[in-house]
Amino acid sequence: MNFLKINNIKIWIAAVLALSVTYACSPYDGPSLGSTLPSSPDFTIKPVNDNSNRFVVEDISTGNFSRVWDFGPGGSPKAGTQKIDTVKYAKKGTYCITLNVALGAGLGNSFKTQCVTVEQDAQTACDETLAVLLNDCTLGCWGFVTGPGAIQVGPTPLSSEWFKSNALVPTQYDDVWCISGTDFSLDYRNAGSSFSTCAGYVEVPNYPIAKPVSVDYKPTAGISGAPRLILSNDKAWIGVEDSGPVYDIVQLTPTTMTLVSPIKPCDGSASPGFFTLFFQKK
């Protein structure tokens, strides 16, 4: 190889290296990551007329890709995504509401929190249904009926295509759910242990009972206008652990009650169907 050819190769390599260094050290002219963050959102809270326990919240900020309301412990519902939503607090106290917003394309998120004070416990008129459910609006306690068919499961309300119980285990029969007509709170009395679906269909001693739990009663919000009960705590349940937090009262007598509730899978996935649960007054 002659000397001139070697020198040409060296010159070419040096030029490539110089060009590489130039590009490596040049500033990046593309869009900067995280350079745009949403400003703190803004929202209003207004009490519903003649009801000091219910509030209407409205997101008045703009340019958000998504929003999530967090109504906190005691709120019914617990969360929401609508621009305008309503929340109820059944017990007197101070409650904080947080609006979380996000911009699209991973450009960040922000939030704002405001608090409200509820001066008194919610007062619910004792209609005909509540008079039966709660023993003249004082206290109503319910547990599973004995015999076959206490629990039924299917793809639609009131169906039993997937499952119909023959007999329950003893720890299910001694469970009692009591609703107070004074403050509309739920008291789950499990006699020391609960039958847990999420733990693998086994009895769990010292099962953690969710507290506090308030019950929102809606006279005509259920199936075909049936009365509806909504639990404020998403860890609470009536009858079976993987149900709720909504229960429609589709049948009620002074001694028996039938509830329909969506299945609430333990892994948080979407509900595939419904429970029909049969109770007797305790």
N, C-alpha and C positions, 0 to 999 in steps of 0.2 A: 504494500500500500504506500503510495507516495505521500510526501509531507504536505502537499497542498490539500489533498483530499481529507487528511486527518484534521487539518486546521478548519476546514469547512464544517466538518461534523461537530467539532468543539464549539464553533460559533453558533450553529443551529441549536445545540443543547442549551447553551447559555441564554439564547433568546427565549426558548420555551420556559426555562426556569424564571427568567425575569418577568415574563408575562403572567406566570402562575402566581408569583409573589404579588404582582400588581392587583390581580383579581381577588386574591385572598385578603389583601389589606384594604380593598375598597369598601366604603360603607354600603350597607344593604338598602336599596332604594324601594323595596316592596312595602306593603302595609305592615305597620308595627303591631305586634301581638299585644292585646290587652291595653291598647292606647286609649280606647273609648269605654268608659264605664257609665252605666245608667245613673242619672241623678237620683237622689232619694225620692221615692214615690210619695204621692199625697193622696189622702182619702178622708172622707167625712163620715161621721157617726151621728145618726139621729134616732132618738127613741120613737118607737111606733106609737101613734096616737092612742091615749088611754091605756097603755100597757108599758109600765116602767121596766119590765123585764125583757122586752124585745127591742132590738136595735136594727136599723137599716144601715149598712155600710156601702159606700160607693167609691170606687177607684176613680179619681179625677186627674190622674197623671196620664201622660201620652207617650207614644213611641215604644211601648213595652211589647216584647215578643210573647210573654206569658205572665200570668199572675197566680199566686196561691195565697188564700187567706188562712191564717192560723188563729182560730178563736180561743185556743187555750183550754186548760182544764175547766170543766163546768159549762163550756159552750155547747149548744146544740143547734146546728151540727158542729163537729170539731174543726172542719176545714171546708173550703170552697174555692171555686175558680171563676165565678161569675163577676162581671163588672159591678153589678148591684146585687147584694145578698142580704139575708136576714139571719140574725143569730138570737138565741134566747138563753138567758141565764136564770135558772129557777131559784137560786139561793141568793140572798143579799150578800154583798161584798164588792170588792174591786177586781175587775177583770181587764186583762190587757189583750188587745187585738193587734196582730202583726200582718202587714201586707208585704209579701215577697214578690219582687218583679225581676225579670230577666230580659236582656236583649238577645236577638238571634245571633247565630254564627259564633257562639262562644265569647261574646264581647263583655260578659260580666253580669253581675246581679247586684241587687240592693234591696233594702227593706226599710220600713218605718213602723214604729209601734206607738199606739195610743191606748190609753186606759179609760175605762168608764166605771162608775160606781152605781151599783144597784142598791136601792135603799131598803127594799123589803123582799121577802120570799114571794114567789109567784102565787097568785090566787087563781085557781081554776074552778069554774062553776061546776057544781055537782049535778051533772046531767043523769039521765036514766042509766046509761052504761056504767058510769063511774059509781053510781049508787049500788049496782050489783057487783062490780069488780072489786070495790073497796069497802064493802059492808057499810053502806050509807056514808061513804066518803071518809071513813076513819082509817081502817087498815085491812088490806086484803092479802092473804097468803095462799099460795098455790103450789102444788106438787104434782108429779106425774100420776095418771090413773094407773091402776093395776090391771093386769090382763094384757092380751095381745093388742098390737096396733097403737101403742102410746107414741111411738115415733115412726113417721113415714117420710120417705124421700122420693122425689121425682123431678122431672125437668120443668114442670109447671106447678103453680100453686094448687094444693089439695090433691096432687097426684101421688101414687105410691109405686110407680113402675120400677124404681131402683131398689127400694128397701121398705120392709114393713116389719117392725119388731115383733118378736114373739113374747119374750119376757125380758125385763131390764135387770141389771145387777142391783144388789141391795143398796150400794152407795148412791145409785140414782133415785131410788124410791125414797130415801130419807132426806133428799134435798128439797128445800122450800124457798120460794121467792116471795118476798113481802113488799108491797108498795104502800107507802104512807099517803093518806089523804091530806095530811097537814102540809108537808113540804114536797110531796111527789118525789121522794127518794126511794131507791131500790135497796133492799137489804137481802143479800143472798146468804142463807143459812144452810151450810153444807154438812153439819154434824161431824166435822173434823176431817173429812176427805171428799174429793170430787172425782168423778169418772172423766178422765181427760182424753179427748180425741187427739189433741196435738202432741201429747206425750206418748202416743202409741196405743190408744184404747186400753188404758190401764187406770187403776185407782191411784190417786196421788194424795197421800196424807199431807196435811198442812198446805193445801192448795192456796195460792195467793189470791185473795178476794179483792177485786177492784173497788176502791172507795176514793172519793165520794162518787155516787152515781145518781144523777137526777133523771127523771122520766118526763119526757115531753109528750103530752096527750093531744092528739089531733082527731077530733070527732069523726071526720069523714074523709081522711086522706088515704085510707087503705084500699084494698081490692074491692071494687064495686061499691065504693063509699063506706067501707067498714071502718070502725075506729082503729087508730094506729098508735102504738107506743114506740118512742124513739129513745134509746139509752144514750146518755151524754158521754159515757166513757167507753171507748172502743175495745177495752179489755174486759168489759162486763158482758154477761149473756144470761139468757133465760132458757132453761131446759137442756141445751147441748152447747158445748163450748164453741163449736164451729158454726154458730148461727148469729143472726143479728147484724147491726144493732137495731134493726127495724122489725117490729112484730105487729102483724095485723090480727085483730080480734074478729075472726070470722064466725064464731059461735060462742054464746055466753048465756049461762043460766045461773041461778043462785048457787049451784054446786059444781058446775062443769064449765070448762073454757077450752076453745080450740084456737091456737095461734098458727099463723103462717109466717115464715121468715126465710129470707134468702140464705143459702149456704155461704158461709164465710171461710174459704179454705185457709188452713193454717199457714200456708206459704205466701199468703197475700195475693194470690192470683185471682182472676175474675170468677165471680160466682157462676157455677154451672147449673144451678137449679134451686129447689126450695125444700124446706122442712115443713111438715105439718105436725104439730105437737099438741097432745091431748092432756089436759090437766084437770085436777079436781081440787076443790077448795079445802084448805087445811084448817 
